[in-house]
Amino acid sequence: MPALGWAQDSAAPVVASSPGAFEFKGRVREKGTKKILEGVNVFVLPSKLKGTTDRDGRFVISGVPTGRFSVVVNLAGYQKLETEDEQAAGEVAEERDLYLEKTSYLVYETTVFGRKDKRDESTKSLTQEQFLTVPGAQGDPIKAVQNLPGVNRPPQGLASVIIQGSAPQDTAYQIDGHEVPIIFHFGGLSSVMLPEALDRVDYLSAGFGPENGRANGGLVNVFTSNPRTDRYRGFGFFDVYNAGFKLEGPLPGPGEGGFIIGGRQSYVGEVLKSILNKASDDVSLTVAPTFSDLSGIFRWKLGEKDEFKISSIVSSDSLDLLFEDPTLGAGFSNKTLFYRLIPQWTHRFSSDLVGRFSLGFGRDFINFGIGSNNFDLDNTQLTTRGELDWKVSPSWKTQLGYDHLYTRSNVSFRLPNTLSAGGVTNPFSAGESREASVNDVGLRQIGLYWRNEWRPGGEDSAWSLLPGVRTEWLTDTREFIVLPRFATKYQIDDSLFVRLGSGLYAQAPEPQQSAETYGNPDLNAPRAAHLAISAEKDFREGGSRGLVLTGGFFHRWFYELVEQSTDQIVRDGATVPEYYANTGAGRAYGAELLTRMELQPFTGWVSYTLSRSVRSSNGGAEQLFQFDQTHLLTAVAAWDLPANWRISSRVRYTTGNPYTPITGSVFDADNNVFFPVRGDFYSARLDPFFQLDVRVDKKWVFDTWILWLYLDIQNATNQKNVEQLQYAYDYSEKAAVNGLPVVPSFGLKAEF
């Protein structure tokens, strides 16, 4: 029976319909996920009849004799389905639902450079399937990035990604290419967007291309998923720290549209408060983070040439007192709230010319206060991006684009001006407090770029040359900067390539550094030069099992860095403190190696970085940078077991961060405080950091939903890692402040 669009295999026996026969109709989907399976052969025995599923997963087999019969479906990657069925003569035949169970629902992927379409070879990418299951990352994309080579381990509580010896503020964070003030919730517990609403996270290190700017260290860019429209789906979850949900599916109305809505609410503060009420008196933790976020993604395909998408995020964070702490003073508060609305339009003028335009609009609210000191910011931000991507010929592709950042801020603050030489801050009470209120301050940063990819000899050429240039106009420093960049790649064979990336980079000073009242409005933009050489060898030789080695070297030069200053300068006829000056310089250099192993059922990867990061001031001698880490070693492994069990683990070892020893103190009778006497800056190191994390996953698969249980144990050996040193009021004694002890996180997730 050829009607209704259901596929009938022409090679199958044709049995004419008769009073004792019927049409066996049904639909084949993946068990648990309800994913439609197309092109699947369905056999009816003993009649030896066969049907094949169409694009909707439906099949029809004519001429099946009534009575009892067997249904057999055998598909690679799925368990064989054998079921008995029965159809009584004279009864109406109902459509059957057949569910095929995957061999494993916990297949772990290790490929971290998996984007075949990536434009910039300096980009390292993690897909959703990867970052959700990386041990030690607790399903978070940004935490997963911190496992990659070249990413320094930040001190506990510093919610930053430190790239190849750069400063934390040298990393820019973006959502769909648009800047956001933070990418982590307070304390670094989780990124600000629901991980399951993200398609991938890109990490760009030394030598990235001209389409990205205003970051001397690198970028972390998360990209939202395109909603799936084949059916409605979602999940709900809860664990020790937070609970959340996601809904996804098609949008009603004309055209092809879909949506994703998801959010989370944490209750970690209440959990810690309950624990600390029963803990011993030596527990020093006094504050805990609380966060919530809500994400929304809407996408429409408007014909063959146009696509429109809107991504939105609302994120709220606060630090709350777990119990009264007189050292924090009265009126303690720390809150951050921001939202972004990011519409994106893609138009295909032709197969060789594509235009992209997007903008990001939002506001940032930041409040911080301890005692009489406070900082309040209300910031309105508008960013825009536009690009024309043109394949001029088989050997030449070019991209011409711009990005623009505009902020208008209202700021009020009362803060002490304290010296923090060598990372050691003088007592707040000894610093001169400065107070100001500034309204409607506008800043604008505009970048224009031109990027080219030329393959001499045609698109099959082994050589790729990527010359480009970026220009920046920064209104806060009143500078127009030209930043040339160049990269090249040589494909030796299908399994081996080498790459070089280089360029000049610049970013605006921090707002407080160039502010008229509190900083130095005559600052220049800090700058950097990058050079990176890398190679990759794939030993799998087209197969799915084996090793992939990626390694290389990087060198960064930093100059015109902004430092605190105690100099006096003449401004508008008056002698005033300078506070900040472009007197810093530095270097960061090293080697990276990543080994990926695909040896099912064992998979994993090992990353190692050997690096050195130094800084100098006013042309003086180089000294270690406070975030220098000589050795960074991370090993991740996963074992896929039968019945949808997985055990995975992460081991991490890093050299301890440098610190400035305090050799004594001097009493200031005027302010009734002790001042520290500093030794050689960053001449001592904390003990090395070591941590073992273990994760156990189990899935129970039902026809139309999946129950997922996971246990994630951070610091399974209860290692006492020293994060910082704490001094007595007169600096006569010091004590180590250790990181978190063993932290088990238990969670349940129901997917449908």
N, C-alpha and C positions, 0 to 999 in steps of 0.2 A: 504494500500500500504506500504509494509515493507521496501522499498529500501531507499537509500541515507543517512542512519544513523539517521534519525529523529525519535524521540520516539513516539510511538502510544500506548496509554493505552489499555492493553488487555481487560479491563473491559468495554471499551466504545463500543457502538453499532457499528457494521460493516455494512456500507452501500455500496453496489456495485456501481462502477462508471457507469454512464449512460450518454447519450447525454445531459441530463438536470442537470448534476452534475459536480463538479470540485474539485481539490485539493486546500484546503485553507492552504497556507504556510505563515509563518511569523517568526518574531523574537521578543522576549520579553526582554526589557532592563529597567533599572531604569531611571526614568525621570530626566533630568538634568545632571546626571553623565554618562549615557550610559553604566552603569555596566551591564554585562550579568547576567541574572537570570536563573538559572538551576532548573529543577524539578518543574516548575510552570504549573498548569493545566489551559488550555484555553478551554472555552466552547463556542459552537455555538448553538444558539437557533433560532427558536423553534425545531430544528432537534435533540437536546439533544446529540450532538456529542462532543467528547473531545479529545484533544491532550496534550502531556506533553513536555516541552522544554528539549533539550539535553544540553550537556556541553557548546555548543556555543549559547545557548539561543533560538535555532530554534525549530519549531514545524511544523507538517504537519497533516492535518485532511482530510481524503479522503471521497468522497461521499457527499459533501456539496451541497445542491440544489442551482441552480442559482436563481438570484433575490435578494431581500432584506433579510438580516438576522442580528441577534444581536451577538456581541462578549462580553463575560463576563469573567473577571479575578478577582479572590478574593484571596489575599495573606496576611497573617498576617504581620503587620508592614507597610502595604501599603494601600492607599485608593482604594476602589473597582472601577475597570474599567468597565464601561458599554458603549459600542459604537455601532452605527449602521453602516452597511457596505452593499455594493451591488456588485454583479457580474453578468454582462450581459452574456447571452448564446452566445457561439461562440467566445468570446473575450479571449485573453490570460490572465490567472490569474497572477497578480504580487504579489511579496512577500510583506506582510504588516509589518510595524514597530509598535509595541505596547509598550507604555511607561507607567510604573507604578510609581505613585507618592508616595514617602514615607509619612508616617503620619507626621513626622517632620524631617527637615534637620538640626536642631539645638539641637539635643539631647546632653545634657551636662553630662560628666562623671566625677565622683569625686574620683574614686579609684586611690590612689597614690602609692600603693604597688602592682600594677596589674600584674607584671611579674611572671607568674606561673613557669617559667623556671629559675628564678634568682638563682644564685649560693650562693650569700652572703646575709643572712637575714638582715644585716645592710643596705642594699641598699634600697633606696626609689626611685621609678621610676615614671616618668610622660610620658605618650605616647603623640604622636602628637595630637590626638583628644582632650587630656586634656589641654596641654599647649597653644594650639591655642585659647582656649575659656576661660581661667581663667581670671576673672576680675582683673584689675590693672596690668596685665602682658603685655598688648598690643600685645598678640599673641607671646610673646618671651619665649623660653624654660628656659633660665637662670633666667629671672625675675620671672617666675613661681616658680622656685626652691626656690627663696628668701621668698616665702610664707610658706614654710614647717617648722615644729617645729625644733628648734635647730639652725636655721639660723638667725644670728644677722642682724639687718638692718644697712647697711653701711651708713655713711654720704653721702649726695648728692654729686654726681660727682666722688665718689670712686667706680670704676668699679670692685668690688670684691664680692666674696661670703665668708662671715665670718662664720665659722662653730663652734658652741658650745664653744664660748669664746676663740677661737684660734686667732692668728694674721692673717691678710689678706694674707701675703706671705706663710702661712702654708697650703693653699689650692692649689692643683694642678689641672690643666685643661687639658683635653684630647679630641681629636677627634678620634673616633674608636680606643681608647687605646693609642694614640700617643700624646705626650706633644706638646702644642702650647704656645706661649708667653703670649697671652691674649685671653680671651673668650668673652669679651665685647668690642664693639667699644667705642671710647672716650666718657666720660660722662655717661657711663652706659645706653645709649639709646637703644641698641640692641645687641644681640649676633652676633658673627662674621660670622655665617653661616645662610643662608636662612632657617627659621624655617620649611617650608614645605618640605625641603630636608632632614629633620631629622626624624628618626623613634621614638626615645625616648631620654630622658636625665636621667642619673643615678646620684644620690646624695649619697655619702658614708660618714657616720659619724663615731663616736667612735666605735672601735672594728672591723674595716674592715679586710678582709682576707689577706693572704700573697701574692696573685697575684698582688697586688697593693702596691706601695711603694713611697719613697721620698716625703712624705707629712705627717707632724705631725698633721695637722688639719683634712683633709679629701680630697675627690676628687669630681670633677664634670666632668662626662664623657658623651659626646654626641655621639650618634651612628647614622650614616647615613642610610637612607632608602634603601631598595632593590627596584630597579625600577620595576614598574608593566608593564607587557608586553602584556596585552590583547588588548590594543588599544593605540592610541595617545591621550594625554590629556595635559592640561596646564591651566595657568591663567595669568592675568596681573592685577596689582593693583596700586593705588596711594592713599596717604593720606597727612596729613599736613607736615610730616617729610621726606618722601621718596617715591620712586616708584620702582617697581620691576616686575619680571616675573618668570615663571617656565614652562619648557617643559619636557614631560616624555613619554616614549613609548618603543616599541621593536626596537632592532638593526637589521639591515639586515645581512644576511649571515647565515652560518650553526650554529646549536646549539641554545640554548635558551639564548638570551641576551637582555639587556634593558639599558636605559640611563635616567638620570635626569640632566638637565642643568638649572640653575637659578641664578639670581643676583639681586642686589639692588643698587640704587644710591640715596644718601640723598641730600637734599637741605635746611636743617634746618638752616644753617648759613644765607642763603639769606632771609629766612622767618623772622628770628630774627632781621636781619639788617633792614628789612622793618618796623618791629614793633618798633624797638628802635629809628628809625629816627623820629617817631611820638610820642614817649613816653616822659615823663617828665624828668627833669634833674637829678632826684634822682635815676635813674636806674644805677646800678653799674656794670652790666654785660658787659664785654669787649671782650670776646672770645666766639666762638661757634664751635662745632664739625661738621666736614663734613666727611662722610665715604662712601665707596663703597665696595662691595664684589661680588665674582663670584664663584659659586660652580658647580662642575661636578662629577657625579657618573656613573660608567659603571660597569656592572656585567654580567658575563657569567656563565651558568651552563654547565660544560663540562662532560657530561655523568652522571652516577649515583653516582660517587665517588668524583668528583672534582668540585670546585666552585672557580671562580676568580673574584675579585672585585677591582676597583680602585676608590678611593675617592680623590678629589682635592679641594683646597680652595685657593683663592687669596683675601687678605683683605688689605685695605688701609684706613688710618685715618689721619686727620690733624686738628689742632686747628688754626682757622683763627681769626685775629683781626676784630671785628665789626666796630671799629673806633679807631682812634689814642689814645693811652693811655701812657702818658709819664712815668708812674710808672713802666711799663714793659721794658722800655729802647728800644734802637734801635736793629734791627735785631732779632725780636722775631720770633721763628719758633718752631713747635712741630709736627713731622710727624712719623708715624709708618707704615711700609709695611712688610707683610710676606706672604709666600706661602708654601703650603704643598702638596706633592703628596704621597698618601698612598695606595700602592698595597697590597692586602690581598689574601692569598691562603688557602683554606680549603680542606683537603683530608681525606676521610673516608676509613681507612684501613679495617674496619669491622664495624658491628653494635655496637661493644663495644669499639672500638679504633678510635679516631679522632685526626688528627694533624692540627694545625693552625699556620700559619706563616705570618707575615706582617712586613713592614718597612715603615718608614716615612722619606721623604727627603724634605728639604726646606731651605729657607734663611729668615733671619730677618734683617730688616733695621730700625734703630731708630735714629732720629735726634731731638735734643732739644737745643735751644739756647735762651738766654736772654742777651742782651748787649754783654759784652766780655766773658761771660760764655757759654760753649757749651759742648755737649755730642754727640758723633757719634759712632754707633755700626753697624758693618756688620758681621753677625753671620751665619755660615753655620751649619746646624744641620742634623744629621742622627740618627734615632731611629729604633730599631728592636725589635720584640716580637716573641716568639715561645712557643708552648705548645703542650704536648701530654696529651689527656684526655682519661683515660682508666677505663672502668667499669670492675674491676677485678673479681667481684662476685656480686650476688644480694645484698650483705650487705656492699660492699667496693668499693668506687670510689676514684681514685687518679689522681692528675694533677701535672705534672712536667714541669716547664717552666722557661723562663728567659725574661728579658727586658734590653735593652741597650740604653744608651744615649751618643752620641758623638757630641761635638761642637768644631768648630774652629772659632775663633773670631779675628777681627781687631777692635781695640778700640782707640779712641782719645778723650781727654776731657781736659777742664780747668774748675775746679769747686772749690768753696770755701769750706773749711773744717770748718763747723759751728757746735756748740754744740746745741743739741735739747733736753735738759733735760726736763722731764715732758711733752713732746709734745710741748714745747714752743721753737722756734728756735731763736737763736741770729741773729741780722742783718747780711745779707750777706756781706756787706761792711766791717764788722769787722773781718771776717774770713780770715785765710791765704789761698790763692788760690794755688791749686796744679795742675800741668799740666803734661800730659803724653801721649804717643802714643805707643801702644803695638800691634804688628802684629803677626798673626799666633799662637795664644795661643790656645792650645788644651786641652779640659777637657773630661774625660770619666767617666761614672757611669754605673756599671753593677750590676744587681740584679738577683739572682737565687732563685727560690722558689719551695717548695714542699707542696702541699695541699692535705688533705685526708678527706673523708667523710665516716664514719663507722657507720652502724646501727646494733648494737648488737641484734641478734635474727632475722635478715633478713630485707628485704627492707620494710616490713610493721611494723617495730619496731617503737614504740613511741619516742625512743631516737635517736638523731643524734649527733655524736661526731665528731668535726672538728679540729683535730690537724694539725698544719702546722709550717713551718719555712721559713724565708726569710733571705738571706745574701746580703749585699751591699758592693761593692768596690767603693770608692770615691777617684778619683785621686787628686782632688783639696785639700782635707784634708789628703790624704795618709792614709786612714783608711779602714780596713776590719771589718764589723760589723755583728754580728749574732742577728737576731730579731725573737724570737719565738712568735707564736700566737696560740690562742686556742679559740674555740667557741663550744657551745653546744645548742641544741634545744630539748625541750620536748613537744610533741603533746599530750595534755591531752585528747582532743576529736577532732572531725572534725571542731569545731568552736573555739577552744581555744588552744593557745600554749604560752610557755615562752622560752626566749632565753638569753644566756649570751655570750658576746664577749669580748676578751681581747688580749693584745699584746704589744710589744715594737715597736717603730717607730723611724725613723731618716731621716733627709734630709740635703742636703748640704747647707752651708751658701750662702747668696746672693753673686753673683760674685764680686761686689765692696767691700764686707766685707773681702774676702780672697785674694784680688788682692795684688800683690807684692808691687806695688808703692803706692796705695791709702789705702790699708787695712792692714790686718794681716794675712800673709800666714801660721801662726802657729795655726790657729783656728781649733777646732774640729767641727764635725757635731752636730747641736742641736738635742736633742732627746725628746721623749715623751713616756709615758705609758698610755694605755687606759683600761678602764673597763666600760662595758655597760650592763645593765640588762633591758629587755623589755618583754612585753606580749601583745597579741592581742586576742580580743573576738569579734566574728562575731555573732550578734544577728539576722541576717536574716535567719539563720537556713536553708540554701539552697535556699531561695527565692531571689527575686530581690528587695524587699522593707525592709527597716529597718536601723539599726545603726551598725557601726563597730567602736570599741574602740581600740586604740593602745596607749600604754604609757610605760614609763620606766624611768630609772635613768642613768646618765653617770658621770664619774669622769676621769679627765685627769691630769697627772702630767708632767710638762715640766722641763727640766733641760739642763744645758750647753747652755742656750740661749745666743745669740750674742747681746751685748750691746755696745753703744758708750763708749769710755774710754778716760780719760785725763791723764792716767799714762804715765810715761817714762820707756822704757825698753832698754836693751842693745842687739843689733842685729849686727852681723858681726863686733864686736869691737866698734860700735858707739852707742851713746845714741840717740834714736829716739822716737817720739810719738807712742803710741800703737794703737790709733784710735778705735780698736774694741777688745773685749775680751769675753770669754765664762763665764761671771759672773752672768748671769741671771737665774732665776728659776720661777716657777709659778704653779698655779692650776686653773682648770676650772671644775665646777661641777654643777649639776642641775637635774631637772625633766622635762619630756615632756609628752604632752597628745594631741592626735589627735582623734577627733570625726568626723566620716564620716556619712552623712545622704543620703540615697537613698529613697526618698519619692515622686516619680514622681506625678505631674509635678514639684515638688520642690526638688532640690538637693543642697548639699553644704557640707562644712566641717569647723570645728573650730579647730585651733591649738593654744596651749599655752605652753610656756616655762618659767620656773622659774630657774634662773641660777645666778652664781657668778663666776667672773674671776678675779684672783689676780696675781700679780707679785712681786718678790723681787730681790734685787741686792746685790751681795757679802755677802749672808747669812743674810741680814738685814730683817727688818720687812716687812710683806706683805702689799701691797697697791693695790687699785683698778687698773685694767688694763683699758687702754683708750677705749677699745671697749666693756667693761662690760655693759650689759643691764639686769636689774633684771627681768623685765616682758616683754614678747613678746607675743602679742595676735593678731591673724589674723582670721577673719571670712569671708568666701566666700559663696555666695548663688546665685542660678540661678532659674528663673521661666520660664519654657517653655510655651508659649502661642500659641493659634491657629494661622493658616496662616503663620507659620514659623517666628514668632516674639519671641524674648527672651529678658528679662531684667535681668541683673546680677549685682552684687555689691560686693565690698570688703571693709571691715573695718579693719584698722590696728592701733594698739596702742603699743608703746614701751617706756620703760624708757629712759630718755635722757642720752647721753653719758657723762662720767666723763671728767672734764678738770681741768687744773692746774690754779688757780687764780694768777693774777699778782698783787702784793701788792705795787709796786712802780718801780722806775727806777734809774739807775746810769749813769751819762754822762761820756763818754769816749772822752776826748779832743783830743787824738792822732788820732782817726778815725772819730771824729765829729759825733758820733751816741750815742743813748741811749741804755743801756742794761737793760733788764727786771729783776726785782727782783721777784723771784718765791715764791709762798706760798707752802703749803704742796701739794705734787704731787697728782693730780687727786682727790682732796678733795672736789670739787664742781661738780655739775651736770647741764647740760643744761635742759631746760624744756622738759617734755614728748612730744613725737611725736604722732600725731593723724592725720589720713587721711582717707577720704571716697572717693572711686572710684565707678563710675557707668558706665555701658556699655549697649548699646542697639544694638541688631543685628536684621536684617531683610533680608530674602532671597526671591527672586522671581525666581521660578523654571520654565524653559521652557523645551521643549523636549530634546534639545541637549546642553543646557548651563544653567548656574545659575548666577544671578546677586546678589551680596552680598553687602549690605550697613551696615556700623557700625559706631557708635558714642561712643568713649571712653573718659570719662571725668575724668581726674586725679584731686584729691583734690577738689571734688565737692563743699565742704563747704568753700573753699578759706581760709583754716586754715593757720595761719602764724607760721610755724614750724621753730624754731631756729636751724640752722645747725652748726654754729660756731660763735665765737666772733672776732671782728676786732678791733684792737687797733690803737690809734693815734701814731705818730712817737715817742713821748716821753712817751707813755703808760699812759698818764694822763686821757684819756677818752677811752671808749669802746662802741661799737655798735653791735647789733645783726645782723647777716647775715641770713636772712630767706630763706627757700627753695622756690621752685617754687609755684606760685599762682595757681588758677584753670587753668587747661590746657586741653581744649577740642581737641580731635583728630578725625577728620572726614575722612572716607575713603570709596572707592569703589573697589570692586574686581569682576572681571568677570572670571568664570571658564567654561571650556569646556572639 
